Amino acid sequence: MDEDKDFVVVTVSGDDRPRILAALTKILVDGKVELVDVEQATLQDFLGLSFLLDMTRP
């Protein structure tokens, strides 16, 4: 990975509901945070999300 970047991993888990991913990504976009990667897993009605964020500011 690029050593000049300031990466953060955020993990969210809980009950799966419609529009959770959309709501979280909207918060990131509004905050001008670059979403590098996202992984989503569901088991029954349980949701696990992991975000790799680039917090580097220009």
Secondary structure, 3 states (H helix, E strand, C coil): CCCCCCEEEEEEEEECCCCHHHHHHHHHHHCCCEEEEEEEEEECCEEEEEEEEECCCC
